[in-house]
């Protein structure tokens, strides 16, 4: 699964950060979630997936800074992960109004096999 590849990669590039596919129990103050929101098959064994990466923090500014770190790491992912051939994306404020938690969401299009 491409989500597992992205999570493992981000854990290497952002050591010490809590990164998972789901919101951790107890909802720590700072963490990152990775989710595939869609995919398209481009050929046999070749895909283009949409990946949403949410950076959660205690303030909007801190969430934006964490998201910027994620974006910088994702800009160079093809250089480090054999199965990824391209990654492009953008981030924006995505504060969770239900939980009143600050977060930014970065959405990437990732080509992989």
N, CA, C and O of each residue as an XYZ file, in Angstrom:
452
protein
N       0.834     -1.182      0.000
C       0.000      0.000      0.000
C       0.882      1.251      0.000
O       1.863      1.334      0.740
N       0.524      2.203     -0.826
C       1.313      3.422     -0.936
C       1.302      4.216      0.370
O       2.274      4.907      0.678
N       0.216      4.128      1.141
C       0.182      4.841      2.421
C       1.311      4.376      3.332
O       1.959      5.194      3.984
N       1.548      3.071      3.381
C       2.620      2.525      4.219
C       3.983      3.015      3.758
O       4.856      3.296      4.579
N       4.168      3.120      2.445
C       5.431      3.621      1.894
C       5.637      5.072      2.305
O       6.728      5.450      2.732
N       4.587      5.890      2.176
C       4.674      7.319      2.531
C       4.925      7.478      4.031
O       5.753      8.295      4.433
N       4.225      6.711      4.859
C       4.418      6.804      6.309
C       5.849      6.431      6.683
O       6.485      7.140      7.462
N       6.361      5.329      6.141
C       7.736      4.905      6.442
C       8.744      5.957      5.979
O       9.710      6.250      6.683
N       8.517      6.518      4.803
C       9.403      7.552      4.273
C       9.395      8.797      5.165
O      10.455      9.316      5.513
N       8.197      9.278      5.538
C       8.111     10.475      6.375
C       8.729     10.240      7.752
O       9.320     11.154      8.327
N       8.599      9.039      8.277
C       9.233      8.734      9.570
C      10.749      8.833      9.473
O      11.405      9.239     10.432
N      11.314      8.465      8.318
C      12.766      8.605      8.117
C      13.167     10.067      7.967
O      14.169     10.505      8.531
N      12.376     10.820      7.201
C      12.700     12.217      6.912
C      12.372     13.166      8.064
O      12.992     14.222      8.190
N      11.401     12.798      8.905
C      10.965     13.641     10.018
C      11.062     12.840     11.318
O      10.044     12.544     11.943
N      12.280     12.492     11.722
C      12.429     11.648     12.918
C      11.832     12.312     14.156
O      11.938     13.523     14.349
N      11.207     11.490     14.981
C      10.603     11.993     16.211
C       9.154     12.406     16.063
O       8.466     12.598     17.066
N       8.668     12.548     14.828
C       7.266     12.925     14.619
C       6.380     11.687     14.723
O       6.781     10.597     14.315
N       5.181     11.854     15.266
C       4.186     10.786     15.319
C       3.442     10.802     13.989
O       2.727     11.756     13.682
N       3.613      9.741     13.201
C       3.023      9.671     11.863
C       2.308      8.335     11.731
O       2.896      7.280     11.968
N       1.025      8.385     11.348
C       0.250      7.148     11.219
C      -0.871      7.341     10.203
O      -1.074      8.433      9.672
N      -1.593      6.254      9.947
C      -2.718      6.300      9.019
C      -3.995      6.783      9.698
O      -4.958      7.149      9.024
N      -4.006      6.786     11.023
C      -5.200      7.187     11.767
C      -4.827      8.181     12.864
O      -3.673      8.265     13.283
N      -5.822      8.923     13.312
C      -5.620      9.827     14.451
C      -5.293      8.956     15.669
O      -6.069      8.063     16.009
N      -4.155      9.201     16.330
C      -3.769      8.373     17.481
C      -4.750      8.520     18.644
O      -5.349      9.576     18.845
N      -4.897      7.434     19.403
C      -5.745      7.488     20.604
C      -5.182      8.538     21.552
O      -3.966      8.675     21.691
N      -6.053      9.261     22.186
C      -5.628     10.315     23.094
C      -5.290     11.605     22.380
O      -5.067     12.627     23.030
N      -5.246     11.585     21.072
C      -4.995     12.756     20.240
C      -3.886     13.638     20.807
O      -4.169     14.666     21.423
N      -2.613     13.244     20.603
C      -1.513     14.061     21.115
C      -1.550     15.475     20.537
O      -2.277     15.743     19.580
N      -0.770     16.367     21.119
C      -0.780     17.764     20.659
C      -0.253     17.902     19.243
O      -0.716     18.765     18.496
N       0.709     17.066     18.857
C       1.361     17.192     17.553
C       1.452     15.812     16.911
O       2.003     14.883     17.502
N       0.913     15.682     15.705
C       1.019     14.430     14.965
C       0.661     14.654     13.506
O       0.168     15.717     13.130
N       0.915     13.639     12.688
C       0.678     13.689     11.247
C      -0.097     12.438     10.858
O       0.224     11.338     11.307
N      -1.125     12.608     10.014
C      -1.847     11.461      9.477
C      -1.697     11.424      7.959
O      -1.607     12.464      7.307
N      -1.672     10.210      7.405
C      -1.519      9.991      5.963
C      -2.687      9.134      5.490
O      -2.982      8.096      6.083
N      -3.355      9.575      4.415
C      -4.511      8.855      3.912
C      -4.540      8.919      2.383
O      -4.341      9.982      1.795
N      -4.784      7.793      1.759
C      -5.005      7.796      0.309
C      -6.485      8.071      0.088
O      -7.335      7.347      0.607
N      -6.800      9.106     -0.676
C      -8.197      9.482     -0.885
C      -8.727      9.047     -2.243
O      -9.922      9.166     -2.515
N      -7.849      8.548     -3.087
C      -8.280      8.078     -4.398
C      -7.094      7.566     -5.187
O      -5.943      7.842     -4.849
N      -7.384      6.806     -6.256
C      -6.319      6.275     -7.099
C      -6.857      5.996     -8.488
O      -8.051      5.778     -8.690
N      -5.938      6.011     -9.436
C      -6.266      5.708    -10.819
C      -5.189      4.770    -11.340
O      -4.000      5.007    -11.124
N      -5.596      3.709    -12.024
C      -4.616      2.814    -12.622
C      -4.207      3.391    -13.965
O      -5.051      3.651    -14.824
N      -2.895      3.590    -14.143
C      -2.377      4.178    -15.373
C      -1.904      3.119    -16.354
O      -1.727      3.401    -17.539
N      -1.706      1.943    -15.880
C      -1.234      0.816    -16.682
C      -1.080     -0.357    -15.741
O      -1.379     -0.251    -14.552
N      -0.620     -1.466    -16.263
C      -0.473     -2.658    -15.433
C       0.537     -2.379    -14.314
O       1.726     -2.185    -14.565
N       0.038     -2.365    -13.085
C       0.901     -2.161    -11.920
C       1.400     -0.740    -11.724
O       2.281     -0.519    -10.893
N       0.870      0.232    -12.460
C       1.302      1.631    -12.360
C       0.088      2.479    -11.995
O      -0.951      2.389    -12.650
N       0.212      3.310    -10.943
C      -0.923      4.039    -10.391
C      -0.601      5.516    -10.177
O       0.558      5.921    -10.084
N      -1.656      6.289    -10.104
C      -1.565      7.675     -9.662
C      -2.542      7.813     -8.508
O      -3.751      7.678     -8.695
N      -2.024      8.083     -7.311
C      -2.856      8.172     -6.110
C      -2.894      9.593     -5.586
O      -1.938     10.355     -5.732
N      -4.015      9.933     -4.973
C      -4.132     11.197     -4.260
C      -3.929     10.886     -2.783
O      -4.643     10.068     -2.204
N      -2.948     11.547     -2.184
C      -2.579     11.328     -0.794
C      -2.833     12.616     -0.015
O      -2.330     13.678     -0.383
N      -3.612     12.521      1.062
C      -3.855     13.662      1.956
C      -3.022     13.460      3.217
O      -3.133     12.432      3.886
N      -2.191     14.445      3.534
C      -1.353     14.391      4.729
C      -1.752     15.554      5.626
O      -1.608     16.719      5.254
N      -2.252     15.227      6.803
C      -2.726     16.255      7.730
C      -1.726     16.440      8.865
O      -1.295     15.478      9.500
N      -1.374     17.686      9.102
C      -0.439     18.071     10.170
C      -1.241     18.745     11.274
O      -1.816     19.815     11.071
N      -1.276     18.115     12.439
C      -2.064     18.582     13.580
C      -1.135     19.232     14.591
O      -0.048     18.719     14.858
N      -1.560     20.374     15.165
C      -0.745     21.094     16.158
C      -1.648     21.913     17.075
O      -2.870     21.902     16.929
N      -1.037     22.618     18.016
C      -1.789     23.388     19.012
C      -2.102     24.814     18.561
O      -2.863     25.516     19.227
N      -1.529     25.248     17.447
C      -1.849     26.566     16.900
C      -1.816     26.484     15.380
O      -1.206     25.578     14.812
N      -2.467     27.422     14.736
C      -2.480     27.452     13.282
C      -1.071     27.634     12.726
O      -0.707     27.000     11.736
N      -0.281     28.494     13.356
C       1.088     28.741     12.892
C       1.946     27.479     13.002
O       2.710     27.165     12.089
N       1.821     26.761     14.114
C       2.601     25.528     14.290
C       2.154     24.450     13.303
O       2.981     23.701     12.783
N       0.853     24.372     13.047
C       0.352     23.405     12.063
C       0.887     23.737     10.673
O       1.246     22.838      9.912
N       0.941     25.017     10.345
C       1.480     25.447      9.045
C       2.964     25.098      8.936
O       3.417     24.649      7.883
N       3.721     25.300     10.011
C       5.155     24.960      9.997
C       5.371     23.464      9.831
O       6.243     23.042      9.072
N       4.587     22.664     10.532
C       4.700     21.214     10.407
C       4.343     20.769      8.986
O       5.010     19.906      8.415
N       3.293     21.360      8.425
C       2.903     21.035      7.059
C       3.993     21.420      6.067
O       4.223     20.704      5.092
N       4.655     22.523      6.301
C       5.759     22.935      5.433
C       6.881     21.904      5.455
O       7.491     21.628      4.422
N       7.153     21.336      6.620
C       8.167     20.271      6.725
C       7.745     19.046      5.909
O       8.562     18.432      5.222
N       6.469     18.705      5.996
C       5.938     17.579      5.220
C       6.093     17.862      3.728
O       6.542     16.999      2.973
N       5.723     19.063      3.304
C       5.809     19.427      1.880
C       7.245     19.368      1.369
O       7.493     18.878      0.268
N       8.182     19.861      2.159
C       9.596     19.804      1.754
C      10.057     18.360      1.602
O      10.782     18.034      0.662
N       9.644     17.503      2.515
C      10.024     16.088      2.433
C       9.398     15.429      1.199
O      10.055     14.644      0.515
N       8.154     15.740      0.919
C       7.467     15.108     -0.200
C       7.983     15.601     -1.554
O       7.838     14.907     -2.560
N       8.581     16.786     -1.587
C       9.136     17.296     -2.845
C      10.246     16.406     -3.376
O      10.457     16.342     -4.587
N      10.955     15.722     -2.499
C      12.112     14.928     -2.914
C      11.890     13.425     -2.784
O      12.844     12.656     -2.903
N      10.662     12.990     -2.544
C      10.411     11.556     -2.340
C      10.882     10.690     -3.507
O      11.388      9.599     -3.245
N      10.756     11.089     -4.775
C      11.229     10.194     -5.834
C      12.727      9.882     -5.729
O      13.177      8.854     -6.236
N      13.484     10.737     -5.091
C      14.916     10.504     -4.936
C      15.216      9.411     -3.920
O      16.329      8.887     -3.892
N      14.231      9.055     -3.075
C      14.503      8.145     -1.973
C      13.684      6.860     -1.998
O      14.104      5.867     -1.403
N      12.558      6.841     -2.650
C      11.696      5.663     -2.635
C      11.605      5.069     -4.033
O      11.168      5.737     -4.970
N      12.013      3.827     -4.171
C      12.078      3.171     -5.473
C      10.740      3.074     -6.199
O      10.710      3.100     -7.429
N       9.633      2.964     -5.465
C       8.352      2.746     -6.138
C       7.661      4.043     -6.555
O       6.665      3.990     -7.278
N       8.150      5.194     -6.128
C       7.509      6.473     -6.453
C       8.271      7.143     -7.594
O       9.495      7.268     -7.540
N       7.542      7.574     -8.629
C       8.187      8.221     -9.759
C       7.963      9.731     -9.799
O       8.711     10.451    -10.461
N       6.935     10.214     -9.093
C       6.671     11.657     -9.087
C       5.732     12.006     -7.954
O       4.859     11.217     -7.594
N       5.917     13.209     -7.385
C       5.022     13.690     -6.334
C       4.851     15.191     -6.495
O       5.837     15.927     -6.528
N       3.603     15.655     -6.595
C       3.326     17.088     -6.645
C       2.179     17.380     -5.682
O       1.306     16.537     -5.473
N       2.185     18.573     -5.100
C       1.111     18.867     -4.158
C       1.084     20.297     -3.682
O       1.884     21.134     -4.100
N       0.129     20.558     -2.781
C      -0.054     21.873     -2.174
C      -0.706     21.692     -0.819
O      -1.354     20.676     -0.568
N      -0.535     22.693      0.075
C      -1.170     22.589      1.393
C      -2.030     23.808      1.680
O      -1.902     24.848      1.034
N      -2.922     23.657      2.677
C      -3.851     24.716      3.036
C      -4.375     24.482      4.450
O      -4.291     23.375      4.982
N      -4.914     25.542      5.049
C      -5.509     25.460      6.376
C      -6.720     24.525      6.322
O      -7.575     24.651      5.445
N      -6.779     23.589      7.270
C      -7.850     22.596      7.300
C      -8.256     22.338      8.747
O      -8.426     21.191      9.160
N      -8.411     23.427      9.520
C      -8.735     23.327     10.938
C      -9.981     22.472     11.130
O     -10.976     22.642     10.427
N      -9.916     21.553     12.087
C     -11.023     20.646     12.387
C     -12.021     21.378     13.282
O     -11.784     21.542     14.478
N     -13.122     21.810     12.706
C     -14.101     22.592     13.463
C     -14.843     21.746     14.493
O     -15.339     22.280     15.485
N     -14.927     20.435     14.273
C     -15.617     19.562     15.225
C     -14.820     19.407     16.522
O     -15.378     19.513     17.614
N     -13.525     19.157     16.398
C     -12.686     18.954     17.592
C     -12.006     20.242     18.046
O     -11.386     20.280     19.109
N     -12.124     21.295     17.240
C     -11.472     22.589     17.528
C      -9.946     22.432     17.570
O      -9.270     23.078     18.371
N      -9.416     21.564     16.697
C      -7.973     21.330     16.624
C      -7.433     21.950     15.342
O      -8.053     21.856     14.283
N      -6.267     22.586     15.452
C      -5.632     23.188     14.290
C      -4.925     22.114     13.478
O      -4.246     21.240     14.017
N      -5.103     22.206     12.176
C      -4.396     21.293     11.280
C      -4.280     21.936      9.906
O      -5.082     22.787      9.522
N      -3.278     21.511      9.195
C      -3.103     21.853      7.793
C      -3.181     20.560      7.016
O      -2.794     19.502      7.513
N      -3.682     20.641      5.795
C      -3.732     19.459      4.946
C      -2.927     19.721      3.686
O      -3.101     20.741      3.019
N      -2.049     18.791      3.376
C      -1.288     18.828      2.132
C      -1.801     17.680      1.273
O      -1.881     16.541      1.734
N      -2.145     17.975      0.042
C      -2.664     16.966     -0.875
C      -1.659     16.777     -1.996
O      -1.234     17.734     -2.643
N      -1.286     15.516     -2.213
C      -0.270     15.188     -3.208
C      -0.820     14.204     -4.231
O      -1.617     13.324     -3.905
N      -0.385     14.368     -5.456
C      -0.604     13.379     -6.495
C       0.698     12.616     -6.618
O       1.742     13.194     -6.920
N       0.633     11.313     -6.382
C       1.837     10.486     -6.357
C       1.711      9.403     -7.411
O       0.756      8.626     -7.401
N       2.665      9.350     -8.314
C       2.718      8.250     -9.294
C       3.636      7.179     -8.730
O       4.745      7.461     -8.277
N       3.155      5.954     -8.768
C       3.917      4.862     -8.149
C       3.555      3.540     -8.802
O       2.569      3.422     -9.529
N       4.389      2.553     -8.515
C       4.105      1.193     -8.997
C       4.293      0.210     -7.870
O       4.106     -0.992     -8.061
